[in-house]
Amino acid sequence: MANATQALRLLQTLQKEQGDLKQKLSIIRIAEPISEIGDTKQSPSKRRSDVSISNLSDPTPASLKADLTHYKELFSKLRFSYLEQVTKEKFLRAIVGDPPLVVGHNENVELEIQLAGVKAELKARKEEARVMIEEMEKMSRDLASRYKNVEIQETQLTDLPESIENLESTIAGLRAKQVASMDTSNPRSSQNLTLPATMELLSEREAELAALNRQIAAVQNSLPRKTREAEAIERECSVLERRKEEAIMQAREARRKKQKGETDGTEEMGKWYRGAEETLKEMVGIEG
C-alpha cells in the first residue's frame, strides 16, 4: 500500500508539472499572435465579425483551421497587390528615368531563364514544405492519440490506490471468514488439508468419478436391450389383459345365465367330462 501511495504522489507531481507545461503551450497562447495580426490589420467592425465567427476567446482546432484558411487568402491577395504595385513602380521609374531604362530581347531571355530556375527551385521547396507539413500533421495526430491514452491511463492510475485498498480489505475479510468456517475437528475436511492430502483426496474423487462413469456407460450400453425386453413384456401384458377381460366377461355372463336358470350345455358337458374322467381312472386303476 505504501508503494501505491508513493506512486500516487509521484503521479500528482507529474500532473502538476504537466499542467504548467500545458499552460505554457496552450492553444490560446498559440492563437494569440494570429489574433493580434487580425486586430492590427482589420477594422473594428471586421474584427468583431471575425471574433464572432472564429471565437478567438476560446479557440478550437476547427476555428484555428478556418482562421488559417482566411489568413492564407488575405496574404495571397496582399501578395498579388504588392507585386502589382512594385511592377507598376519599376515600370514608371524605367520610363521617367534619365536616361530611361531600356531592356533588350537578350536580357529578357536571360531573365526568363533565371526566372524558370527560380520557379523550379521554389516549386521544389514548396514540395519539401508540403511533405514536411504532412509529416507534421501525421505526427500531431499520433501525439494527440497518445496523449488521450496517457490521460486515460492517468485517470486509471489515480483510481488504482483506492481500488487496491478495497481489494486488500476484501481479501482480509475473506481470509477471516475462511478461518472462522474452517472445521478443525475434522482432519479430512477439504478446507483444512495440506497440499499432499488435498492431491490424495482429489485422486480418490477422480477414481470414484471414473467408476461412476464406467457404470453409467455399462447402463447406457444395456439400455437398448432392456428397452426392447420391456416393450415385449408390455405387449404380452396387453394380450393377457385382453384375455383376462374376456374371461371375466364370460364368467359374468355364465353366472347371469345360471342365476336365471338358463344353460348353454357347458355345465352338463363339464359334468359328463368329470364322470368320464372318474370312470377312466377306475378302469386303469388310478386313484383320484
Beta strands, then each sheet from edge to edge (+ up, - down):
end
